[in-house]
Structures are given as structure tokens and as C-alpha cells.
């Protein structure tokens, strides 16, 4: 039997950080990823250095099928992680190699397949409507078939803890069927999330001792113990832990990848990430939240913006003397910051590092660095976020260094008119008055919505004067309403992220304003300014 | 020595549910309670049946001093809980009865006092700048003085776990000073929140065994384990557990009272609340969030609105057969509901269950169910999503059953004008033409953005004719751009979710359109239609 091994895991195979943000995490109410979103999330997780990325259920969901196809076509160049396809065992009383769902797992070309199987006899009888013999055969056949085709196979034993408590023989028999047929890891799943840590530790320890199998853990947060349960399982012998970024998942969610990693590294001393990656924890957490379009939880352990923020007067002075006495870890270790109301980006060091990415030597210009830091903080207090908008940040930093190129145009005014007429049609029309290449230009265009109309009018005005404009395409547009303080509903601040591409580069810009159209305008202007800057630099 | 006992604890004194929402929980960034707020929160917690309510630090904070004064004057008629004043031991090298801070604790007239003391030798030396002998004397003197005055005294041993690991003798000596002087409970505090459950269980078990004292637990959530740590401590022998409502607190927060209670009752079988009170858990959680002015966490274990929400098509049909197989508890036990999310994967079963939530018997109308399912699927294919918009789904289902109430108004047309003028100001103005109560009404209003202006103009037009309109408030507004197929950037479909409230109900509606303003308009119209439906139903 041949086996592919996880792509380049630098830490070897001894411990698996297994991420299922894109499959189980996508069950969270309100999340719906595009294929492009999934590719971005996968790249972020790979950059963090997780060992496995469960990308979805190919064959069951069209988005997932396309994700695996594009990954196989080379769009996902994973450095650390192995890509995993999730699926089910063959149906009862069929052959594994004839089951279209099983074939779709093979067709996905993912080197690893995780199969879900029922291990609670009640579920086997009530939901599968079959008996334990056939359930075990379904597992054995499917694992053997996929392993025989060169896939590495893991088994998710659904409802394992309830099943083991109810009928341990059945639960162990399902694990045994998988391991004997060639599954590398049997993952004990607390599917309904009802477990507590001491119980998890007992059961995991017992299963490891009784079977000798490599055991994994998958926890849900229904008792608010998913992170604790995962850690307790590792302490009891599990060497594979399944999590989702920010704990996204069905109901109360899954075990949150970031505190699980934080705890494994800083509390248990396990090197589960490549060197240096732990400091990316906060950034990756916030970037995934941005893509999922879910406001980050400011009180999230390790990575929340308040995770190391101290308000208590009782502590404030003592913290100055010795912060280590009051923080359980040095916040910098996970890329976070101790100060209150300082942002995701904050900190001279991270801004300097960021400048370095843009080829800017901010260390040599401490006054410009200080001024840029003040400006970033002041803007973030008003709802801006540069976390996912590098291009806007680069423009800001270059302006502080007086290196910002001449803006490609200047605005005099714009007007947008939206008409919902009696016959039900909705028309958006925008007029812009701009100065470009020494001329005043007025242009009007229609669009599907106000921002589209504005973009179209601006392009019409500028196109004759900016030869590169045609190359620039708007590839994504995200909107987030920021409720600050007493502001309610539509009376809040709007943050717009615009992603642009010229088929060579992709860049993201941000705009913030009480008016969504003006926020979009600001982000559009930055997008063009960034392209103009690069055009100027190469001329 | 006389002792007051906790006021009317129906469950006796064997186990303490101790709430510190109003003291430690108030350290959360963004929370600032008025005295009236504190009284309301205390009444809610008392209604739930907690044993102790720590009301604040009298003498240290004016709001807290007034809170205790008004409680003592009879404004807080507690049925179950004893009121607790929190404070510090006397300062080094002073007398307890002369310390103004200690006297303020007496003056508060609270029957119970919880004293905080350092139990980590490093903190004693670095922060208190004294030695262990004096630190122990500070504890002993202050406890003895307050106990002698008839108060029941608990000791919060700050940074206990780190202190015990660093120098167990000092840590135990502080506990001993308190217990010997008359403290009833010594509370082991994981002040910086760095502990994990198995370690907590070991230490608590060891301290109970070595001292024989009554031990309490106070956990912070910095490892995302506060609830788990609290439960592990109880399993190891702690009989007093300190929590805050919704886990509010400094940094990552405190142990969340609601999942802690949920776990104690439903997992450990401990009767820690009066009969019937557990079903109030969800209501009390949301009411406290309302007073704290913090949006409830929809994914909170036990009490979150998504805590029992199922999305996976995999499960939906099986849930119908036996919900107990998929939920760790019956949601009704904690006053929550099982919600089924309607998604891309929706089937007849989940739509039927959903209708049942609205009081609609779709099973009896199979043709209407089939037609509703086709309509939902067709709309979802165009970017609609009903999983977070129950009110819009209910309107759709009622329309299929011909049960939809007359719309409260009809639109003739609207126009929105956005002007970014030469001086940089941005103005949004909307005009609506509607038919309401047999009249044609035209109204114009300005707003901070296009949707706000449209909402304002619509309200201006309708207010004279719809007496209930003033009650309806827009509480949240979410925007998501849906990229479908080849559609790119601003040329995509926009999905808007609007949350509304009339201070009795909250409901969410959805609108989808290529134009963001039209999408918002559709969601706003559904929001008013849903309210009108309920008004009509109760007339």
C-alpha cells in the first residue's frame, strides 16, 4: 500500500494540528464562502503552519468541488499543510468503489481523506437504519479502498463519547474496523459538544490504552469547554487535534484553533507550529474573520484586541513595574499587544516590519514612524482597519515619508442618483467632476448600484488620460457596518474593502465613512492611487 | 461570634453560586453601569436564584457606595441571594478597624464581605512591598475584625495558582491566616487566567486535602478555559464558584455564569438553582446583555440564539426523528429553542420544522410546503439567505399559505440623491412616494447615508398613519456582497440583513438586489410588514 505523506510538514508527523475551518467551520450561521474566499483562508492557515487543511466535501457541495479542482490545478501552493477532503463512508449495502460520493473524494485529488462514520449504536440503528456489522463493514471497505488508491485516511468517529458511554463495544469496533483497514488516525468526536474535560481525559486515556491506535480529538463548544476538552484530550494521549479558526462552527461552534495553539505551545510546551509562526496568530485570526465577514471577538483568548487590555485600576500601576506578573504570557509571543484601544496593527515594531514588506526603511526615520503610528491609531479609533488593506497602509506610510506619488487625479465633486420608478425598475446614475492631466472632465454613467455607477463614471472620465486604467479590475468588494458606542442601525460607520487586480498584482484598499458610497469612493481612489504609484515607479 | 447567613438560600449553604458581574464583570472594556443598572442586574440574578451577588467595592467607587446605600435602604429586596461587598485587607502596618477602606465595607451593611489578598510571594514583595508575615497578619486582622462585627467573610486569594506553584508554603499560609481568623471560604483565584483544567483539578484537590478548608474557585478566560476550569475545580472539591453573567470581565473575561450553571445542573447533576429557575437562564442572559448594552453572543453555549441551531443538511431529517440524538440537552431546559436553519441544503423536513416554530402546520398543506420550498430554493440561488432572517421567511411561508396580512403600505417610487460637493461635504437625501391608509404621501428626508435617508423619509411618510411605527427601531444592519459566478466586484449582488426591535420582540429580515439601496429597501419593508402582521394578529 502506498501512502502520500503530508506536504513538507517541518515538524514531522508526531503531532497534527488539523484545521476544519473550511468544512465544519463553514456550518456557522451566516458564513458562506466563495471559492476565492476558501483559497484565501487556506493560504492564511498554511502560512500559519497548520499540518492539515480540511477543504470541504467534494461532490456534496459545488463550491467545495470547485475548490478542490482549483487546488489540484495549482492555485493552492501549500508550503506546510496537506489538503484534506472530507466525506462519508459508502452507503449501506453498496460497494465502496461504486459509490459516487466516495469516488468524488478520490477525484478531488486531495492526498488525505477524512471519513466520517457513526460510532454510537443508536445512531447506526436510528439514522443509518442498519446494524453494527454493516456499519463496521462500511468503514472498513471505504478506508481500504481509499488507502489502496494511495490516500492517507483518517476516521472521524461521530458522537464517539456518547456512543462509548452507551455501548463501548460498538464504538471500539468502529475504530478497529478503520484502523485495521488502514486508517492512520481515529478521531474521537464530541459531535453534540456535551463533554467536560475530566471526562474527555478519562475516555481518551482509556481508548489509547485499550486500542493502541493513534487517537485524534474533535470538540464542539456546547458546554463552553471545546478548547479545554481538546487540551485535556492531548494531555491524555491524543496527538491530532481538529479545530476551526475563531471557533466558527455550528451551534456554539468548534474548538478555536488560536487558543488551542496558544495553549499547546505556551502551556504544554509543544512545538506545533514552524519557528516564528506563533507571532502570526493574531494577524491570521483577524484576517480570517475579515474574509468570513464576521466581526472579530475582542475578548477572544490570546488574539482578541482586549485579550491583554487592562482596565482595573487595582493593577495598572503594578503592571508598569512587572507586566509578567499580570499577563499569563507575553502578548508579543502571539503577535498581540498589551495596550488598550490599540489596534490590531499597533506597535512600532509591527509597523516597522510592515514598512519593510513595502521596501520602506522606517527604522531610519523614527519621527515618520512615530507620526505614522499616531495616524494609524487615530484612524483605527474612527473605524478604519488596515489589517486586510495593505495597499492603503502602504500609501499612508509613503505619504508620511513624503514618498507618495502624485495622485493620478483630483475630485471636484460627484453626485449619485438612485431611482426606483413606478414600474419597479431601479436605476443608478453617477456624475463625477474630476481634474486629470491638467483638464477638468465631467462624466456620467449608469450602474447596477450606486458604487458601480460611480466607478463607471470615474473610469469614463479618466480612461482617455490614464492608459493603464483598463488593466485595473475590481475583483472584490466587502462591506462591514461598525457600530461604535451609541450609534444604532444605519446610523453607524461603514467600512469598505476593495480588492483590485491588474492580472499581475492584487491589492486591497479600505475606506471608512458614515456614508457607504463615500466609504466606497475612498477605497476606490486608494485602489487607483496604488496602481498609479506602481506605474510611476516603473517608468 | 455571630454570623448572618445567606438570605433564604432555598438550597442551603452546601454549594455557592457566587456572582461577580457587578464588580469583576464591570471591568470589561466598554461597560459602565449606573446605580439603576446595577439594581436591575442584581434583581435579575436574584430572580435566577444565585446564592451571592457581589455588588461592588464600597468606598472605592462612588457608584458602588451608592448602590450599597440604596440596597440597605430597601431598594433591593433579595429573595434568594445574599449581598456581598468586595474590598481589600487593611494596608500594611496599620490597624484593620482604623482603615477607612475596611470601615467602608462595614458601612455598606452588606451581610457578606469578600476580601482580596495576595497569595503569591512575588506579588507580596513586589506590589505590596512587604513580607509574608505582614501579609498574613493583614489577612488575619481584617478577617477577624469583620467577622467580629457579624459579617460572613470570604477570602479571594489572588494569583493563587501561580503563587502555589512558585511557593506553596506562602500561598497556604495566607489561606490559613484567613480560615483561622474566621473566613468561611478561601477562594483560589486564577487571576491572570493562565490555567488549564487538569492542572486546576490537581491543585484544588491538593489544597482541599492538605487544608480541609472550604475552597472556592474564581477563573479568568485567558486560555479560553474559564468555564472548564471552574467545573474541574468543582469536580475536585470546590463548593463555591465565582462567575459573571455572559463571562463579562477584564481581558478575555471571567467564567460565564450561564454555561457554568448549565454544566453544573445538566452534566454534574447539582441542584444549584431553585426549582424552575434553570428555564430562566436564556432570558436572564439576554436581559443582562441588554442592560450592559452589549450585543448578545449568538454562539454562547446554552443561551445563545444559535446554541441549538442546526444547519447541516446531513442532520436535518434525522433531527426530526429524534432531536435528543443531536442536541446535548433539551434546549427548553435552559429556556432556549431549537432552531433549524434554512440554507442551500434545505429540504422539506427543515422547512416543515421551521414552519412549526412559527406556529404553521405545513405538514397539513403539502402543496404549499412544496411551493414554498421551490420558492426558497429559487431565491437562494439568486443570493437570498433566510438562515438569519426568520421574519422574512415567516412572511414568505404565510404568503404561500395565503395567511400573509395586508402590507401596511405600498410604494409608488423613491429617489435617493448623494452629493459630494466641492467643499468635501457629503449629503444624502431621499424622497419616497407611498400609498398608506388610502392616501398618497410624498416625504423627503436627509440621512448620514442613502439607506438612513430612505428610512427617515419612509418614517416621515408613514408615521401619521401607523401608530406603532415609533416603537420600531432599527438595531442592526449588515451587508454582504455575494459574488455569483462571473459577477465581479461592485457588479455583484448585495444581501442586506436588518435587525429590528420594538422593545418586546426582535426580528431579522433580508433583502437581496444588485443595488445595495434597493436590497436595504426590501429588508426595511419586510421589517415593517412583520411588525404589521403581529399588530394585526393581536387586534
Interface residues (C-beta under 8 A of the other chain):
Chain A: X27 X28 X29 X30 X32 X34 X36 X61 X120 X122 X123 X126 X127 X159 X191 X192 X193 X194 X196 X197 X198 X201 X221 X222 X223 X224 X225 X227 X228 X229 X231 X232 X235 X247 X250 X251 X252 X253 X256 X259 X262 X263 X267 X293 X297 X298 X299 X300 X301 X302 X304 X306 X307 X308 X309 X310 X311 X312 X318 X321 X322 X325 X326 X327 X328 X329 X340 X411 X412 X413 X414 X415 X416 X417 X418 X419 X420 X421 X422 X426 X428 X447 X448 X449 X450 X451 X452 X455 X473 X474 X475 X476 X477 X478 X479 X480 X481 X483 X488 X489 X490 X491 X492 X494 X498 X499 X513 X514 X515 X516 X517 X518 X520 X521
Chain B: X27 X28 X29 X120 X122 X123 X126 X127 X159 X191 X192 X193 X194 X196 X197 X198 X201 X221 X222 X223 X224 X225 X227 X228 X229 X231 X232 X235 X247 X250 X251 X252 X253 X256 X259 X260 X262 X263 X267 X295 X297 X298 X299 X300 X301 X302 X304 X306 X307 X308 X309 X310 X311 X312 X318 X321 X322 X325 X326 X327 X328 X329 X341 X344 X385 X387 X388 X411 X412 X413 X414 X415 X416 X417 X418 X419 X420 X421 X422 X426 X428 X447 X448 X449 X450 X451 X452 X455 X473 X474 X475 X476 X477 X478 X479 X480 X481 X482 X483 X488 X489 X490 X491 X492 X494 X498 X499 X513 X514 X515 X516 X517 X518 X520 X521
